[in-house]
Amino acid sequence: MPQYTLNVLGLEIRFKTDADEGRVDAAKALVEDLFNQISQGGKNINKEILLTVLALSLADDVLQAKSELRSIESKLGSLLKID
């Protein structure tokens, strides 16, 4: 399993993952882009609050995607039923 050392938002992190380098880079870019969008309000909010808002935003995206997947699976299941 590859090990990565990244600097994300000024924090150096090390971790192992089965994800390839392209996925790791894409995830880092997404986090940094979302962080920049959230912090553009011009207010001087501390990094912990911004990272918490970012985590909640990403968690909401995951929950919405799972809900949509369940809906699609249900529709496909209905279409594939043979009466």
Backbone as CSV, one residue per row, in Angstrom:
resi,resn,N_x,N_y,N_z,CA_x,CA_y,CA_z,C_x,C_y,C_z
1,MET,0.845,-1.171,0.000,0.000,0.000,0.000,0.895,1.241,0.000
2,PRO,0.684,2.139,-0.974,1.538,3.328,-1.049,1.348,4.266,0.143
3,GLN,2.425,4.940,0.498,2.380,5.945,1.553,2.559,7.317,0.919
4,TYR,1.806,8.279,1.396,1.867,9.632,0.860,2.202,10.609,1.973
5,THR,2.931,11.641,1.629,3.159,12.773,2.511,2.719,14.003,1.731
6,LEU,1.700,14.678,2.244,1.140,15.830,1.557,1.136,17.043,2.465
7,ASN,1.203,18.206,1.857,0.974,19.442,2.567,-0.389,19.931,2.122
8,VAL,-1.358,19.854,3.029,-2.724,20.264,2.724,-3.093,21.405,3.651
9,LEU,-3.342,22.560,3.064,-3.748,23.739,3.828,-2.745,24.079,4.926
10,GLY,-1.495,23.897,4.616,-0.440,24.228,5.567,-0.157,23.155,6.598
11,LEU,-0.843,22.027,6.498,-0.622,20.927,7.433,0.032,19.772,6.705
12,GLU,1.143,19.281,7.239,1.792,18.128,6.625,1.175,16.862,7.205
13,ILE,0.700,16.003,6.307,0.086,14.753,6.753,0.734,13.590,6.024
14,ARG,0.797,12.451,6.715,1.304,11.203,6.134,0.240,10.139,6.322
15,PHE,0.012,9.364,5.294,-0.986,8.303,5.382,-0.733,7.270,4.308
16,LYS,-1.334,6.100,4.509,-1.284,5.029,3.525,-2.687,4.822,2.982
17,THR,-2.766,4.506,1.699,-4.061,4.256,1.079,-3.886,3.398,-0.164
18,ASP,-4.943,2.713,-0.528,-4.933,1.947,-1.774,-5.190,2.843,-2.985
19,ALA,-5.607,4.078,-2.742,-5.889,5.009,-3.840,-4.608,5.347,-4.584
20,ASP,-4.738,5.499,-5.914,-3.563,5.875,-6.689,-3.283,7.368,-6.538
21,GLU,-2.138,7.778,-7.031,-1.696,9.161,-6.849,-2.669,10.164,-7.455
22,GLY,-3.280,9.814,-8.572,-4.249,10.705,-9.205,-5.447,10.985,-8.319
23,ARG,-5.958,9.933,-7.653,-7.084,10.118,-6.734,-6.677,10.951,-5.530
24,VAL,-5.493,10.721,-5.011,-5.011,11.484,-3.860,-4.876,12.955,-4.241
25,ASP,-4.294,13.220,-5.401,-4.129,14.603,-5.854,-5.481,15.278,-6.091
26,ALA,-6.430,14.536,-6.668,-7.764,15.092,-6.917,-8.474,15.404,-5.601
27,ALA,-8.335,14.525,-4.620,-8.956,14.755,-3.311,-8.343,15.980,-2.632
28,LYS,-7.030,16.100,-2.707,-6.349,17.258,-2.117,-6.824,18.541,-2.789
29,ALA,-6.918,18.530,-4.109,-7.358,19.716,-4.848,-8.791,20.083,-4.475
30,LEU,-9.668,19.087,-4.329,-11.051,19.351,-3.946,-11.121,19.993,-2.566
31,VAL,-10.396,19.440,-1.606,-10.385,19.997,-0.249,-9.887,21.439,-0.272
32,GLU,-8.809,21.691,-0.994,-8.252,23.038,-1.040,-9.196,24.009,-1.741
33,ASP,-9.844,23.570,-2.826,-10.800,24.433,-3.525,-11.994,24.773,-2.634
34,LEU,-12.551,23.757,-1.970,-13.687,24.003,-1.080,-13.295,24.900,0.085
35,PHE,-12.113,24.670,0.635,-11.630,25.511,1.732,-11.536,26.966,1.277
36,ASN,-10.995,27.173,0.086,-10.871,28.542,-0.434,-12.236,29.179,-0.669
37,GLN,-13.202,28.407,-1.159,-14.552,28.937,-1.363,-15.184,29.349,-0.038
38,ILE,-15.043,28.506,0.968,-15.640,28.782,2.273,-14.986,30.001,2.917
39,SER,-13.688,30.134,2.750,-12.963,31.210,3.431,-13.003,32.534,2.681
40,GLN,-13.645,32.591,1.522,-13.675,33.825,0.739,-14.620,34.881,1.293
41,GLY,-15.340,34.571,2.343,-16.280,35.528,2.909,-15.627,36.795,3.418
42,GLY,-14.311,36.812,3.476,-13.602,37.999,3.913,-13.436,38.090,5.421
43,LYS,-14.149,37.254,6.141,-14.031,37.271,7.592,-12.805,36.464,8.000
44,ASN,-12.234,36.838,9.105,-11.054,36.132,9.621,-11.520,35.047,10.590
45,ILE,-11.908,33.906,10.037,-12.392,32.782,10.836,-11.230,31.815,11.025
46,ASN,-11.141,31.240,12.221,-10.001,30.351,12.451,-10.114,29.070,11.621
47,LYS,-8.968,28.458,11.404,-8.866,27.296,10.515,-9.687,26.113,11.014
48,GLU,-9.776,25.927,12.332,-10.555,24.805,12.864,-12.022,24.912,12.472
49,ILE,-12.586,26.116,12.552,-13.991,26.310,12.175,-14.162,26.068,10.685
50,LEU,-13.263,26.610,9.877,-13.354,26.408,8.435,-13.223,24.933,8.068
51,LEU,-12.316,24.221,8.707,-12.149,22.789,8.422,-13.373,21.991,8.870
52,THR,-14.006,22.400,9.963,-15.220,21.729,10.417,-16.351,21.947,9.421
53,VAL,-16.503,23.176,8.946,-17.524,23.470,7.931,-17.235,22.662,6.665
54,LEU,-15.988,22.575,6.285,-15.590,21.792,5.118,-15.934,20.313,5.310
55,ALA,-15.618,19.770,6.481,-15.930,18.367,6.753,-17.431,18.123,6.697
56,LEU,-18.220,19.038,7.251,-19.675,18.898,7.203,-20.193,18.966,5.774
57,SER,-19.619,19.842,4.981,-20.023,19.974,3.578,-19.727,18.686,2.806
58,LEU,-18.541,18.146,2.989,-18.181,16.904,2.312,-19.026,15.729,2.805
59,ALA,-19.305,15.693,4.107,-20.152,14.632,4.657,-21.552,14.715,4.053
60,ASP,-22.081,15.923,3.918,-23.396,16.105,3.307,-23.382,15.625,1.859
61,ASP,-22.331,15.944,1.125,-22.210,15.471,-0.262,-22.226,13.947,-0.329
62,VAL,-21.504,13.294,0.574,-21.459,11.829,0.601,-22.845,11.268,0.911
63,LEU,-23.522,11.847,1.901,-24.864,11.377,2.261,-25.843,11.548,1.100
64,GLN,-25.760,12.669,0.394,-26.636,12.901,-0.756,-26.339,11.905,-1.874
65,ALA,-25.075,11.648,-2.117,-24.698,10.688,-3.162,-25.194,9.287,-2.812
66,LYS,-25.087,8.898,-1.534,-25.580,7.586,-1.117,-27.093,7.495,-1.280
67,SER,-27.789,8.562,-0.954,-29.240,8.587,-1.106,-29.635,8.454,-2.575
68,GLU,-28.948,9.177,-3.430,-29.217,9.079,-4.868,-28.911,7.679,-5.390
69,LEU,-27.841,7.078,-4.911,-27.487,5.718,-5.323,-28.571,4.725,-4.911
70,ARG,-29.062,4.851,-3.668,-30.141,3.963,-3.213,-31.380,4.126,-4.090
71,SER,-31.701,5.354,-4.445,-32.866,5.616,-5.293,-32.688,4.982,-6.672
72,ILE,-31.520,5.131,-7.250,-31.238,4.545,-8.568,-31.293,3.020,-8.489
73,GLU,-30.696,2.451,-7.429,-30.724,0.997,-7.265,-32.156,0.493,-7.126
74,SER,-32.977,1.236,-6.415,-34.379,0.848,-6.243,-35.119,0.884,-7.582
75,LYS,-34.892,1.944,-8.339,-35.530,2.050,-9.656,-35.066,0.932,-10.590
76,LEU,-33.779,0.646,-10.569,-33.259,-0.450,-11.400,-33.838,-1.781,-10.963
77,GLY,-33.948,-1.979,-9.663,-34.537,-3.202,-9.145,-35.968,-3.370,-9.606
78,SER,-36.716,-2.273,-9.625,-38.102,-2.324,-10.099,-38.167,-2.642,-11.570
79,LEU,-37.262,-2.073,-12.336,-37.260,-2.323,-13.783,-36.854,-3.754,-14.112
80,LEU,-36.005,-4.339,-13.265,-35.503,-5.681,-13.546,-36.400,-6.783,-13.009
81,LYS,-37.406,-6.422,-12.201,-38.320,-7.440,-11.660,-39.121,-8.071,-12.783
82,ILE,-39.186,-9.377,-12.719,-39.973,-10.116,-13.710,-41.195,-10.634,-12.968
83,ASP,-42.357,-10.216,-13.449,-43.605,-10.648,-12.816,-44.076,-11.958,-13.361
